[in-house]
Amino acid sequence: MFIGPRAIILPGVTVGKGAVVAAGAVVTKDIPDFSIVGGVPAQIIGERKTKDLHYKLGRARWFR
């Protein structure tokens, strides 16, 4: 999941696995898995094509 800067997620709202909330979005409803949402109020504007959530940090040595 990625939540952009200045996004507002209201209490009780669930953001799905792998979802992306755009910067400045106001999320008022539950967000399905792997969707991309944005706007006020937030609406689905796309879907993530990759379902593989194995992230790799480029400089993992810094985070040990």
PDBQT receptor file of N, H, CA, C and O in Angstrom, charges set to zero:
ATOM      1  N   MET A   1       0.844  -1.163   0.000  1.00  0.00    +0.000 N 
ATOM      2  CA  MET A   1       0.000   0.000   0.000  1.00  0.00    +0.000 C 
ATOM      3  C   MET A   1       0.895   1.233   0.000  1.00  0.00    +0.000 C 
ATOM      4  O   MET A   1       1.940   1.261   0.650  1.00  0.00    +0.000 OA
ATOM      5  N   PHE A   2       0.470   2.238  -0.733  1.00  0.00    +0.000 N 
ATOM      6  H   PHE A   2      -0.379   2.215  -1.261  1.00  0.00    +0.000 HD
ATOM      7  CA  PHE A   2       1.177   3.519  -0.751  1.00  0.00    +0.000 C 
ATOM      8  C   PHE A   2       0.149   4.622  -0.545  1.00  0.00    +0.000 C 
ATOM      9  O   PHE A   2      -0.871   4.667  -1.233  1.00  0.00    +0.000 OA
ATOM     10  N   ILE A   3       0.422   5.507   0.402  1.00  0.00    +0.000 N 
ATOM     11  H   ILE A   3       1.250   5.470   0.960  1.00  0.00    +0.000 HD
ATOM     12  CA  ILE A   3      -0.460   6.640   0.653  1.00  0.00    +0.000 C 
ATOM     13  C   ILE A   3       0.333   7.910   0.374  1.00  0.00    +0.000 C 
ATOM     14  O   ILE A   3       1.342   8.179   1.025  1.00  0.00    +0.000 OA
ATOM     15  N   GLY A   4      -0.130   8.680  -0.590  1.00  0.00    +0.000 N 
ATOM     16  H   GLY A   4      -0.950   8.462  -1.119  1.00  0.00    +0.000 HD
ATOM     17  CA  GLY A   4       0.557   9.901  -0.993  1.00  0.00    +0.000 C 
ATOM     18  C   GLY A   4       0.470  10.992   0.062  1.00  0.00    +0.000 C 
ATOM     19  O   GLY A   4      -0.331  10.902   0.993  1.00  0.00    +0.000 OA
ATOM     20  N   PRO A   5       1.302  12.029  -0.087  1.00  0.00    +0.000 N 
ATOM     21  CA  PRO A   5       1.310  13.123   0.883  1.00  0.00    +0.000 C 
ATOM     22  C   PRO A   5      -0.011  13.885   0.909  1.00  0.00    +0.000 C 
ATOM     23  O   PRO A   5      -0.670  14.053  -0.117  1.00  0.00    +0.000 OA
ATOM     24  N   ARG A   6      -0.381  14.336   2.092  1.00  0.00    +0.000 N 
ATOM     25  H   ARG A   6       0.154  14.199   2.926  1.00  0.00    +0.000 HD
ATOM     26  CA  ARG A   6      -1.584  15.126   2.341  1.00  0.00    +0.000 C 
ATOM     27  C   ARG A   6      -2.874  14.391   2.013  1.00  0.00    +0.000 C 
ATOM     28  O   ARG A   6      -3.918  15.026   1.859  1.00  0.00    +0.000 OA
ATOM     29  N   ALA A   7      -2.826  13.063   1.902  1.00  0.00    +0.000 N 
ATOM     30  H   ALA A   7      -1.978  12.548   2.027  1.00  0.00    +0.000 HD
ATOM     31  CA  ALA A   7      -4.047  12.280   1.695  1.00  0.00    +0.000 C 
ATOM     32  C   ALA A   7      -4.774  12.172   3.031  1.00  0.00    +0.000 C 
ATOM     33  O   ALA A   7      -4.144  12.104   4.086  1.00  0.00    +0.000 OA
ATOM     34  N   ILE A   8      -6.094  12.157   2.976  1.00  0.00    +0.000 N 
ATOM     35  H   ILE A   8      -6.606  12.213   2.118  1.00  0.00    +0.000 HD
ATOM     36  CA  ILE A   8      -6.916  12.022   4.173  1.00  0.00    +0.000 C 
ATOM     37  C   ILE A   8      -7.728  10.751   4.039  1.00  0.00    +0.000 C 
ATOM     38  O   ILE A   8      -8.455  10.561   3.064  1.00  0.00    +0.000 OA
ATOM     39  N   ILE A   9      -7.595   9.881   5.032  1.00  0.00    +0.000 N 
ATOM     40  H   ILE A   9      -7.005  10.035   5.824  1.00  0.00    +0.000 HD
ATOM     41  CA  ILE A   9      -8.361   8.636   5.060  1.00  0.00    +0.000 C 
ATOM     42  C   ILE A   9      -9.261   8.713   6.288  1.00  0.00    +0.000 C 
ATOM     43  O   ILE A   9      -8.776   8.788   7.417  1.00  0.00    +0.000 OA
ATOM     44  N   LEU A  10     -10.562   8.693   6.066  1.00  0.00    +0.000 N 
ATOM     45  H   LEU A  10     -10.957   8.632   5.149  1.00  0.00    +0.000 HD
ATOM     46  CA  LEU A  10     -11.514   8.849   7.154  1.00  0.00    +0.000 C 
ATOM     47  C   LEU A  10     -11.525   7.619   8.057  1.00  0.00    +0.000 C 
ATOM     48  O   LEU A  10     -11.183   6.523   7.613  1.00  0.00    +0.000 OA
ATOM     49  N   PRO A  11     -11.915   7.789   9.320  1.00  0.00    +0.000 N 
ATOM     50  CA  PRO A  11     -11.957   6.667  10.256  1.00  0.00    +0.000 C 
ATOM     51  C   PRO A  11     -12.897   5.561   9.764  1.00  0.00    +0.000 C 
ATOM     52  O   PRO A  11     -13.961   5.832   9.207  1.00  0.00    +0.000 OA
ATOM     53  N   GLY A  12     -12.485   4.324   9.982  1.00  0.00    +0.000 N 
ATOM     54  H   GLY A  12     -11.621   4.104  10.435  1.00  0.00    +0.000 HD
ATOM     55  CA  GLY A  12     -13.302   3.176   9.604  1.00  0.00    +0.000 C 
ATOM     56  C   GLY A  12     -13.137   2.724   8.171  1.00  0.00    +0.000 C 
ATOM     57  O   GLY A  12     -13.731   1.719   7.779  1.00  0.00    +0.000 OA
ATOM     58  N   VAL A  13     -12.352   3.430   7.375  1.00  0.00    +0.000 N 
ATOM     59  H   VAL A  13     -11.870   4.246   7.693  1.00  0.00    +0.000 HD
ATOM     60  CA  VAL A  13     -12.135   3.083   5.967  1.00  0.00    +0.000 C 
ATOM     61  C   VAL A  13     -10.965   2.111   5.877  1.00  0.00    +0.000 C 
ATOM     62  O   VAL A  13      -9.949   2.291   6.548  1.00  0.00    +0.000 OA
ATOM     63  N   THR A  14     -11.109   1.084   5.048  1.00  0.00    +0.000 N 
ATOM     64  H   THR A  14     -11.934   0.938   4.503  1.00  0.00    +0.000 HD
ATOM     65  CA  THR A  14     -10.064   0.088   4.849  1.00  0.00    +0.000 C 
ATOM     66  C   THR A  14      -9.416   0.290   3.486  1.00  0.00    +0.000 C 
ATOM     67  O   THR A  14     -10.102   0.377   2.468  1.00  0.00    +0.000 OA
ATOM     68  N   VAL A  15      -8.097   0.364   3.476  1.00  0.00    +0.000 N 
ATOM     69  H   VAL A  15      -7.539   0.294   4.303  1.00  0.00    +0.000 HD
ATOM     70  CA  VAL A  15      -7.339   0.470   2.223  1.00  0.00    +0.000 C 
ATOM     71  C   VAL A  15      -6.795  -0.913   1.921  1.00  0.00    +0.000 C 
ATOM     72  O   VAL A  15      -6.081  -1.494   2.739  1.00  0.00    +0.000 OA
ATOM     73  N   GLY A  16      -7.128  -1.446   0.748  1.00  0.00    +0.000 N 
ATOM     74  H   GLY A  16      -7.708  -0.975   0.084  1.00  0.00    +0.000 HD
ATOM     75  CA  GLY A  16      -6.768  -2.810   0.386  1.00  0.00    +0.000 C 
ATOM     76  C   GLY A  16      -5.283  -3.020   0.159  1.00  0.00    +0.000 C 
ATOM     77  O   GLY A  16      -4.511  -2.071   0.024  1.00  0.00    +0.000 OA
ATOM     78  N   LYS A  17      -4.910  -4.280   0.122  1.00  0.00    +0.000 N 
ATOM     79  H   LYS A  17      -5.537  -5.051   0.231  1.00  0.00    +0.000 HD
ATOM     80  CA  LYS A  17      -3.524  -4.698  -0.098  1.00  0.00    +0.000 C 
ATOM     81  C   LYS A  17      -3.051  -4.230  -1.471  1.00  0.00    +0.000 C 
ATOM     82  O   LYS A  17      -3.719  -4.460  -2.479  1.00  0.00    +0.000 OA
ATOM     83  N   GLY A  18      -1.893  -3.573  -1.501  1.00  0.00    +0.000 N 
ATOM     84  H   GLY A  18      -1.350  -3.386  -0.683  1.00  0.00    +0.000 HD
ATOM     85  CA  GLY A  18      -1.307  -3.125  -2.752  1.00  0.00    +0.000 C 
ATOM     86  C   GLY A  18      -1.968  -1.915  -3.367  1.00  0.00    +0.000 C 
ATOM     87  O   GLY A  18      -1.645  -1.557  -4.499  1.00  0.00    +0.000 OA
ATOM     88  N   ALA A  19      -2.889  -1.266  -2.660  1.00  0.00    +0.000 N 
ATOM     89  H   ALA A  19      -3.151  -1.556  -1.740  1.00  0.00    +0.000 HD
ATOM     90  CA  ALA A  19      -3.595  -0.101  -3.200  1.00  0.00    +0.000 C 
ATOM     91  C   ALA A  19      -2.705   1.136  -3.148  1.00  0.00    +0.000 C 
ATOM     92  O   ALA A  19      -1.763   1.209  -2.358  1.00  0.00    +0.000 OA
ATOM     93  N   VAL A  20      -3.021   2.106  -4.004  1.00  0.00    +0.000 N 
ATOM     94  H   VAL A  20      -3.786   2.047  -4.645  1.00  0.00    +0.000 HD
ATOM     95  CA  VAL A  20      -2.295   3.375  -4.057  1.00  0.00    +0.000 C 
ATOM     96  C   VAL A  20      -3.305   4.499  -3.895  1.00  0.00    +0.000 C 
ATOM     97  O   VAL A  20      -4.288   4.582  -4.632  1.00  0.00    +0.000 OA
ATOM     98  N   VAL A  21      -3.045   5.373  -2.909  1.00  0.00    +0.000 N 
ATOM     99  H   VAL A  21      -2.246   5.305  -2.311  1.00  0.00    +0.000 HD
ATOM    100  CA  VAL A  21      -3.885   6.546  -2.691  1.00  0.00    +0.000 C 
ATOM    101  C   VAL A  21      -3.079   7.759  -3.134  1.00  0.00    +0.000 C 
ATOM    102  O   VAL A  21      -1.998   8.018  -2.603  1.00  0.00    +0.000 OA
ATOM    103  N   ALA A  22      -3.600   8.503  -4.103  1.00  0.00    +0.000 N 
ATOM    104  H   ALA A  22      -4.478   8.293  -4.534  1.00  0.00    +0.000 HD
ATOM    105  CA  ALA A  22      -2.883   9.649  -4.673  1.00  0.00    +0.000 C 
ATOM    106  C   ALA A  22      -2.763  10.783  -3.664  1.00  0.00    +0.000 C 
ATOM    107  O   ALA A  22      -3.501  10.843  -2.680  1.00  0.00    +0.000 OA
ATOM    108  N   ALA A  23      -1.823  11.674  -3.928  1.00  0.00    +0.000 N 
ATOM    109  H   ALA A  23      -1.224  11.625  -4.727  1.00  0.00    +0.000 HD
ATOM    110  CA  ALA A  23      -1.586  12.830  -3.066  1.00  0.00    +0.000 C 
ATOM    111  C   ALA A  23      -2.834  13.714  -3.001  1.00  0.00    +0.000 C 
ATOM    112  O   ALA A  23      -3.445  14.014  -4.026  1.00  0.00    +0.000 OA
ATOM    113  N   GLY A  24      -3.201  14.121  -1.802  1.00  0.00    +0.000 N 
ATOM    114  H   GLY A  24      -2.704  13.878  -0.969  1.00  0.00    +0.000 HD
ATOM    115  CA  GLY A  24      -4.322  15.023  -1.607  1.00  0.00    +0.000 C 
ATOM    116  C   GLY A  24      -5.692  14.388  -1.717  1.00  0.00    +0.000 C 
ATOM    117  O   GLY A  24      -6.697  15.097  -1.661  1.00  0.00    +0.000 OA
ATOM    118  N   ALA A  25      -5.766  13.076  -1.871  1.00  0.00    +0.000 N 
ATOM    119  H   ALA A  25      -4.950  12.501  -1.917  1.00  0.00    +0.000 HD
ATOM    120  CA  ALA A  25      -7.058  12.409  -1.999  1.00  0.00    +0.000 C 
ATOM    121  C   ALA A  25      -7.771  12.369  -0.654  1.00  0.00    +0.000 C 
ATOM    122  O   ALA A  25      -7.133  12.333   0.398  1.00  0.00    +0.000 OA
ATOM    123  N   VAL A  26      -9.093  12.375  -0.699  1.00  0.00    +0.000 N 
ATOM    124  H   VAL A  26      -9.612  12.403  -1.554  1.00  0.00    +0.000 HD
ATOM    125  CA  VAL A  26      -9.906  12.204   0.509  1.00  0.00    +0.000 C 
ATOM    126  C   VAL A  26     -10.678  10.905   0.344  1.00  0.00    +0.000 C 
ATOM    127  O   VAL A  26     -11.619  10.822  -0.445  1.00  0.00    +0.000 OA
ATOM    128  N   VAL A  27     -10.267   9.892   1.102  1.00  0.00    +0.000 N 
ATOM    129  H   VAL A  27      -9.502   9.960   1.743  1.00  0.00    +0.000 HD
ATOM    130  CA  VAL A  27     -10.845   8.552   0.970  1.00  0.00    +0.000 C 
ATOM    131  C   VAL A  27     -12.008   8.425   1.939  1.00  0.00    +0.000 C 
ATOM    132  O   VAL A  27     -11.827   8.508   3.154  1.00  0.00    +0.000 OA
ATOM    133  N   THR A  28     -13.220   8.219   1.392  1.00  0.00    +0.000 N 
ATOM    134  H   THR A  28     -13.368   8.151   0.405  1.00  0.00    +0.000 HD
ATOM    135  CA  THR A  28     -14.424   8.122   2.206  1.00  0.00    +0.000 C 
ATOM    136  C   THR A  28     -15.020   6.727   2.215  1.00  0.00    +0.000 C 
ATOM    137  O   THR A  28     -15.872   6.429   3.052  1.00  0.00    +0.000 OA
ATOM    138  N   LYS A  29     -14.588   5.861   1.295  1.00  0.00    +0.000 N 
ATOM    139  H   LYS A  29     -13.896   6.103   0.615  1.00  0.00    +0.000 HD
ATOM    140  CA  LYS A  29     -15.113   4.496   1.194  1.00  0.00    +0.000 C 
ATOM    141  C   LYS A  29     -13.956   3.515   1.156  1.00  0.00    +0.000 C 
ATOM    142  O   LYS A  29     -12.818   3.904   0.896  1.00  0.00    +0.000 OA
ATOM    143  N   ASP A  30     -14.241   2.243   1.414  1.00  0.00    +0.000 N 
ATOM    144  H   ASP A  30     -15.166   1.927   1.626  1.00  0.00    +0.000 HD
ATOM    145  CA  ASP A  30     -13.215   1.208   1.359  1.00  0.00    +0.000 C 
ATOM    146  C   ASP A  30     -12.615   1.122  -0.041  1.00  0.00    +0.000 C 
ATOM    147  O   ASP A  30     -13.309   1.280  -1.046  1.00  0.00    +0.000 OA
ATOM    148  N   ILE A  31     -11.303   0.867  -0.078  1.00  0.00    +0.000 N 
ATOM    149  H   ILE A  31     -10.739   0.739   0.738  1.00  0.00    +0.000 HD
ATOM    150  CA  ILE A  31     -10.571   0.778  -1.344  1.00  0.00    +0.000 C 
ATOM    151  C   ILE A  31     -10.240  -0.694  -1.608  1.00  0.00    +0.000 C 
ATOM    152  O   ILE A  31      -9.646  -1.348  -0.751  1.00  0.00    +0.000 OA
ATOM    153  N   PRO A  32     -10.615  -1.229  -2.781  1.00  0.00    +0.000 N 
ATOM    154  CA  PRO A  32     -10.297  -2.626  -3.086  1.00  0.00    +0.000 C 
ATOM    155  C   PRO A  32      -8.794  -2.851  -3.265  1.00  0.00    +0.000 C 
ATOM    156  O   PRO A  32      -8.033  -1.906  -3.472  1.00  0.00    +0.000 OA
ATOM    157  N   ASP A  33      -8.387  -4.108  -3.183  1.00  0.00    +0.000 N 
ATOM    158  H   ASP A  33      -9.006  -4.875  -3.015  1.00  0.00    +0.000 HD
ATOM    159  CA  ASP A  33      -6.987  -4.476  -3.387  1.00  0.00    +0.000 C 
ATOM    160  C   ASP A  33      -6.512  -4.045  -4.773  1.00  0.00    +0.000 C 
ATOM    161  O   ASP A  33      -7.262  -4.115  -5.747  1.00  0.00    +0.000 OA
ATOM    162  N   PHE A  34      -5.260  -3.601  -4.851  1.00  0.00    +0.000 N 
ATOM    163  H   PHE A  34      -4.651  -3.544  -4.060  1.00  0.00    +0.000 HD
ATOM    164  CA  PHE A  34      -4.550  -3.270  -6.088  1.00  0.00    +0.000 C 
ATOM    165  C   PHE A  34      -5.197  -2.155  -6.912  1.00  0.00    +0.000 C 
ATOM    166  O   PHE A  34      -4.957  -2.078  -8.117  1.00  0.00    +0.000 OA
ATOM    167  N   SER A  35      -6.014  -1.284  -6.296  1.00  0.00    +0.000 N 
ATOM    168  H   SER A  35      -6.209  -1.346  -5.317  1.00  0.00    +0.000 HD
ATOM    169  CA  SER A  35      -6.576  -0.167  -7.049  1.00  0.00    +0.000 C 
ATOM    170  C   SER A  35      -5.793   1.111  -6.822  1.00  0.00    +0.000 C 
ATOM    171  O   SER A  35      -5.073   1.260  -5.835  1.00  0.00    +0.000 OA
ATOM    172  N   ILE A  36      -5.952   2.017  -7.754  1.00  0.00    +0.000 N 
ATOM    173  H   ILE A  36      -6.537   1.896  -8.556  1.00  0.00    +0.000 HD
ATOM    174  CA  ILE A  36      -5.324   3.337  -7.669  1.00  0.00    +0.000 C 
ATOM    175  C   ILE A  36      -6.472   4.336  -7.551  1.00  0.00    +0.000 C 
ATOM    176  O   ILE A  36      -7.357   4.380  -8.406  1.00  0.00    +0.000 OA
ATOM    177  N   VAL A  37      -6.451   5.140  -6.483  1.00  0.00    +0.000 N 
ATOM    178  H   VAL A  37      -5.732   5.105  -5.789  1.00  0.00    +0.000 HD
ATOM    179  CA  VAL A  37      -7.531   6.093  -6.265  1.00  0.00    +0.000 C 
ATOM    180  C   VAL A  37      -6.985   7.501  -6.113  1.00  0.00    +0.000 C 
ATOM    181  O   VAL A  37      -5.843   7.697  -5.697  1.00  0.00    +0.000 OA
ATOM    182  N   GLY A  38      -7.811   8.474  -6.453  1.00  0.00    +0.000 N 
ATOM    183  H   GLY A  38      -8.739   8.315  -6.791  1.00  0.00    +0.000 HD
ATOM    184  CA  GLY A  38      -7.428   9.866  -6.309  1.00  0.00    +0.000 C 
ATOM    185  C   GLY A  38      -8.643  10.760  -6.417  1.00  0.00    +0.000 C 
ATOM    186  O   GLY A  38      -9.688  10.344  -6.917  1.00  0.00    +0.000 OA
ATOM    187  N   GLY A  39      -8.505  11.994  -5.945  1.00  0.00    +0.000 N 
ATOM    188  H   GLY A  39      -7.656  12.331  -5.538  1.00  0.00    +0.000 HD
ATOM    189  CA  GLY A  39      -9.574  12.972  -6.050  1.00  0.00    +0.000 C 
ATOM    190  C   GLY A  39     -10.250  13.248  -4.726  1.00  0.00    +0.000 C 
ATOM    191  O   GLY A  39      -9.931  12.650  -3.698  1.00  0.00    +0.000 OA
ATOM    192  N   VAL A  40     -11.211  14.189  -4.783  1.00  0.00    +0.000 N 
ATOM    193  H   VAL A  40     -11.470  14.675  -5.618  1.00  0.00    +0.000 HD
ATOM    194  CA  VAL A  40     -11.985  14.561  -3.607  1.00  0.00    +0.000 C 
ATOM    195  C   VAL A  40     -13.452  14.479  -3.988  1.00  0.00    +0.000 C 
ATOM    196  O   VAL A  40     -13.907  15.337  -4.743  1.00  0.00    +0.000 OA
ATOM    197  N   PRO A  41     -14.213  13.522  -3.526  1.00  0.00    +0.000 N 
ATOM    198  CA  PRO A  41     -13.799  12.323  -2.790  1.00  0.00    +0.000 C 
ATOM    199  C   PRO A  41     -13.078  11.351  -3.715  1.00  0.00    +0.000 C 
ATOM    200  O   PRO A  41     -13.244  11.403  -4.934  1.00  0.00    +0.000 OA
ATOM    201  N   ALA A  42     -12.286  10.476  -3.137  1.00  0.00    +0.000 N 
ATOM    202  H   ALA A  42     -12.151  10.434  -2.147  1.00  0.00    +0.000 HD
ATOM    203  CA  ALA A  42     -11.459   9.559  -3.926  1.00  0.00    +0.000 C 
ATOM    204  C   ALA A  42     -12.315   8.602  -4.755  1.00  0.00    +0.000 C 
ATOM    205  O   ALA A  42     -13.306   8.047  -4.282  1.00  0.00    +0.000 OA
ATOM    206  N   GLN A  43     -11.897   8.433  -6.004  1.00  0.00    +0.000 N 
ATOM    207  H   GLN A  43     -11.092   8.885  -6.388  1.00  0.00    +0.000 HD
ATOM    208  CA  GLN A  43     -12.545   7.499  -6.922  1.00  0.00    +0.000 C 
ATOM    209  C   GLN A  43     -11.469   6.635  -7.552  1.00  0.00    +0.000 C 
ATOM    210  O   GLN A  43     -10.308   7.035  -7.637  1.00  0.00    +0.000 OA
ATOM    211  N   ILE A  44     -11.857   5.458  -7.990  1.00  0.00    +0.000 N 
ATOM    212  H   ILE A  44     -12.801   5.133  -7.921  1.00  0.00    +0.000 HD
ATOM    213  CA  ILE A  44     -10.897   4.565  -8.638  1.00  0.00    +0.000 C 
ATOM    214  C   ILE A  44     -10.540   5.148  -9.998  1.00  0.00    +0.000 C 
ATOM    215  O   ILE A  44     -11.413   5.404 -10.826  1.00  0.00    +0.000 OA
ATOM    216  N   ILE A  45      -9.227   5.357 -10.219  1.00  0.00    +0.000 N 
ATOM    217  H   ILE A  45      -8.518   5.149  -9.546  1.00  0.00    +0.000 HD
ATOM    218  CA  ILE A  45      -8.770   5.905 -11.492  1.00  0.00    +0.000 C 
ATOM    219  C   ILE A  45      -7.929   4.893 -12.261  1.00  0.00    +0.000 C 
ATOM    220  O   ILE A  45      -7.509   5.162 -13.387  1.00  0.00    +0.000 OA
ATOM    221  N   GLY A  46      -7.683   3.742 -11.665  1.00  0.00    +0.000 N 
ATOM    222  H   GLY A  46      -8.024   3.524 -10.751  1.00  0.00    +0.000 HD
ATOM    223  CA  GLY A  46      -6.913   2.713 -12.342  1.00  0.00    +0.000 C 
ATOM    224  C   GLY A  46      -6.729   1.503 -11.459  1.00  0.00    +0.000 C 
ATOM    225  O   GLY A  46      -7.220   1.437 -10.333  1.00  0.00    +0.000 OA
ATOM    226  N   GLU A  47      -6.001   0.541 -12.012  1.00  0.00    +0.000 N 
ATOM    227  H   GLU A  47      -5.602   0.594 -12.927  1.00  0.00    +0.000 HD
ATOM    228  CA  GLU A  47      -5.705  -0.684 -11.282  1.00  0.00    +0.000 C 
ATOM    229  C   GLU A  47      -4.253  -1.058 -11.521  1.00  0.00    +0.000 C 
ATOM    230  O   GLU A  47      -3.749  -0.940 -12.638  1.00  0.00    +0.000 OA
ATOM    231  N   ARG A  48      -3.583  -1.510 -10.471  1.00  0.00    +0.000 N 
ATOM    232  H   ARG A  48      -3.992  -1.606  -9.563  1.00  0.00    +0.000 HD
ATOM    233  CA  ARG A  48      -2.182  -1.917 -10.610  1.00  0.00    +0.000 C 
ATOM    234  C   ARG A  48      -2.116  -3.212 -11.401  1.00  0.00    +0.000 C 
ATOM    235  O   ARG A  48      -2.839  -4.164 -11.108  1.00  0.00    +0.000 OA
ATOM    236  N   LYS A  49      -1.257  -3.245 -12.393  1.00  0.00    +0.000 N 
ATOM    237  H   LYS A  49      -0.670  -2.471 -12.631  1.00  0.00    +0.000 HD
ATOM    238  CA  LYS A  49      -1.128  -4.434 -13.228  1.00  0.00    +0.000 C 
ATOM    239  C   LYS A  49      -0.320  -5.520 -12.538  1.00  0.00    +0.000 C 
ATOM    240  O   LYS A  49      -0.617  -6.707 -12.673  1.00  0.00    +0.000 OA
ATOM    241  N   THR A  50       0.700  -5.108 -11.798  1.00  0.00    +0.000 N 
ATOM    242  H   THR A  50       0.941  -4.144 -11.688  1.00  0.00    +0.000 HD
ATOM    243  CA  THR A  50       1.513  -6.100 -11.111  1.00  0.00    +0.000 C 
ATOM    244  C   THR A  50       0.870  -6.476  -9.780  1.00  0.00    +0.000 C 
ATOM    245  O   THR A  50       0.519  -5.605  -8.984  1.00  0.00    +0.000 OA
ATOM    246  N   LYS A  51       0.721  -7.747  -9.548  1.00  0.00    +0.000 N 
ATOM    247  H   LYS A  51       1.006  -8.455 -10.194  1.00  0.00    +0.000 HD
ATOM    248  CA  LYS A  51       0.159  -8.237  -8.295  1.00  0.00    +0.000 C 
ATOM    249  C   LYS A  51       1.255  -8.793  -7.399  1.00  0.00    +0.000 C 
ATOM    250  O   LYS A  51       0.969  -9.301  -6.315  1.00  0.00    +0.000 OA
ATOM    251  N   ASP A  52       2.511  -8.702  -7.839  1.00  0.00    +0.000 N 
ATOM    252  H   ASP A  52       2.744  -8.289  -8.719  1.00  0.00    +0.000 HD
ATOM    253  CA  ASP A  52       3.650  -9.201  -7.076  1.00  0.00    +0.000 C 
ATOM    254  C   ASP A  52       4.129  -8.101  -6.145  1.00  0.00    +0.000 C 
ATOM    255  O   ASP A  52       4.626  -7.073  -6.606  1.00  0.00    +0.000 OA
ATOM    256  N   LEU A  53       3.987  -8.302  -4.846  1.00  0.00    +0.000 N 
ATOM    257  H   LEU A  53       3.583  -9.137  -4.472  1.00  0.00    +0.000 HD
ATOM    258  CA  LEU A  53       4.316  -7.259  -3.886  1.00  0.00    +0.000 C 
ATOM    259  C   LEU A  53       5.634  -7.508  -3.165  1.00  0.00    +0.000 C 
ATOM    260  O   LEU A  53       5.746  -7.239  -1.969  1.00  0.00    +0.000 OA
ATOM    261  N   HIS A  54       6.617  -8.013  -3.869  1.00  0.00    +0.000 N 
ATOM    262  H   HIS A  54       6.527  -8.232  -4.841  1.00  0.00    +0.000 HD
ATOM    263  CA  HIS A  54       7.938  -8.224  -3.282  1.00  0.00    +0.000 C 
ATOM    264  C   HIS A  54       8.786  -7.007  -3.596  1.00  0.00    +0.000 C 
ATOM    265  O   HIS A  54       9.388  -6.913  -4.666  1.00  0.00    +0.000 OA
ATOM    266  N   TYR A  55       8.830  -6.066  -2.644  1.00  0.00    +0.000 N 
ATOM    267  H   TYR A  55       8.341  -6.143  -1.775  1.00  0.00    +0.000 HD
ATOM    268  CA  TYR A  55       9.582  -4.844  -2.837  1.00  0.00    +0.000 C 
ATOM    269  C   TYR A  55      11.036  -5.070  -2.471  1.00  0.00    +0.000 C 
ATOM    270  O   TYR A  55      11.346  -5.862  -1.580  1.00  0.00    +0.000 OA
ATOM    271  N   LYS A  56      11.922  -4.374  -3.159  1.00  0.00    +0.000 N 
ATOM    272  H   LYS A  56      11.671  -3.732  -3.882  1.00  0.00    +0.000 HD
ATOM    273  CA  LYS A  56      13.351  -4.480  -2.893  1.00  0.00    +0.000 C 
ATOM    274  C   LYS A  56      13.926  -3.075  -2.814  1.00  0.00    +0.000 C 
ATOM    275  O   LYS A  56      13.809  -2.290  -3.754  1.00  0.00    +0.000 OA
ATOM    276  N   LEU A  57      14.551  -2.767  -1.680  1.00  0.00    +0.000 N 
ATOM    277  H   LEU A  57      14.647  -3.405  -0.916  1.00  0.00    +0.000 HD
ATOM    278  CA  LEU A  57      15.168  -1.461  -1.527  1.00  0.00    +0.000 C 
ATOM    279  C   LEU A  57      16.495  -1.431  -2.263  1.00  0.00    +0.000 C 
ATOM    280  O   LEU A  57      17.270  -2.384  -2.187  1.00  0.00    +0.000 OA
ATOM    281  N   GLY A  58      16.758  -0.355  -2.967  1.00  0.00    +0.000 N 
ATOM    282  H   GLY A  58      16.128   0.420  -3.028  1.00  0.00    +0.000 HD
ATOM    283  CA  GLY A  58      17.997  -0.230  -3.710  1.00  0.00    +0.000 C 
ATOM    284  C   GLY A  58      19.215  -0.115  -2.812  1.00  0.00    +0.000 C 
ATOM    285  O   GLY A  58      20.298  -0.566  -3.182  1.00  0.00    +0.000 OA
ATOM    286  N   ARG A  59      19.056   0.478  -1.648  1.00  0.00    +0.000 N 
ATOM    287  H   ARG A  59      18.175   0.845  -1.348  1.00  0.00    +0.000 HD
ATOM    288  CA  ARG A  59      20.176   0.679  -0.716  1.00  0.00    +0.000 C 
ATOM    289  C   ARG A  59      19.826   0.075   0.635  1.00  0.00    +0.000 C 
ATOM    290  O   ARG A  59      19.840   0.758   1.660  1.00  0.00    +0.000 OA
ATOM    291  N   ALA A  60      19.514  -1.201   0.622  1.00  0.00    +0.000 N 
ATOM    292  H   ALA A  60      19.503  -1.755  -0.210  1.00  0.00    +0.000 HD
ATOM    293  CA  ALA A  60      19.067  -1.883   1.834  1.00  0.00    +0.000 C 
ATOM    294  C   ALA A  60      20.106  -1.831   2.950  1.00  0.00    +0.000 C 
ATOM    295  O   ALA A  60      19.746  -1.956   4.121  1.00  0.00    +0.000 OA
ATOM    296  N   ARG A  61      21.366  -1.651   2.625  1.00  0.00    +0.000 N 
ATOM    297  H   ARG A  61      21.658  -1.548   1.675  1.00  0.00    +0.000 HD
ATOM    298  CA  ARG A  61      22.411  -1.592   3.622  1.00  0.00    +0.000 C 
ATOM    299  C   ARG A  61      22.158  -0.461   4.637  1.00  0.00    +0.000 C 
ATOM    300  O   ARG A  61      22.536  -0.585   5.802  1.00  0.00    +0.000 OA
ATOM    301  N   TRP A  62      21.532   0.619   4.207  1.00  0.00    +0.000 N 
ATOM    302  H   TRP A  62      21.225   0.719   3.260  1.00  0.00    +0.000 HD
ATOM    303  CA  TRP A  62      21.271   1.754   5.083  1.00  0.00    +0.000 C 
ATOM    304  C   TRP A  62      20.215   1.426   6.127  1.00  0.00    +0.000 C 
ATOM    305  O   TRP A  62      20.187   2.043   7.192  1.00  0.00    +0.000 OA
ATOM    306  N   PHE A  63      19.358   0.476   5.841  1.00  0.00    +0.000 N 
ATOM    307  H   PHE A  63      19.381  -0.025   4.976  1.00  0.00    +0.000 HD
ATOM    308  CA  PHE A  63      18.213   0.214   6.701  1.00  0.00    +0.000 C 
ATOM    309  C   PHE A  63      18.415  -0.992   7.622  1.00  0.00    +0.000 C 
ATOM    310  O   PHE A  63      17.440  -1.504   8.171  1.00  0.00    +0.000 OA
ATOM    311  N   ARG A  64      19.621  -1.444   7.799  1.00  0.00    +0.000 N 
ATOM    312  H   ARG A  64      20.413  -1.027   7.352  1.00  0.00    +0.000 HD
ATOM    313  CA  ARG A  64      19.866  -2.591   8.676  1.00  0.00    +0.000 C 
ATOM    314  C   ARG A  64      20.010  -2.168  10.100  1.00  0.00    +0.000 C 
ATOM    315  O   ARG A  64      20.220  -3.007  10.975  1.00  0.00    +0.000 OA
TER     316      ARG A  64
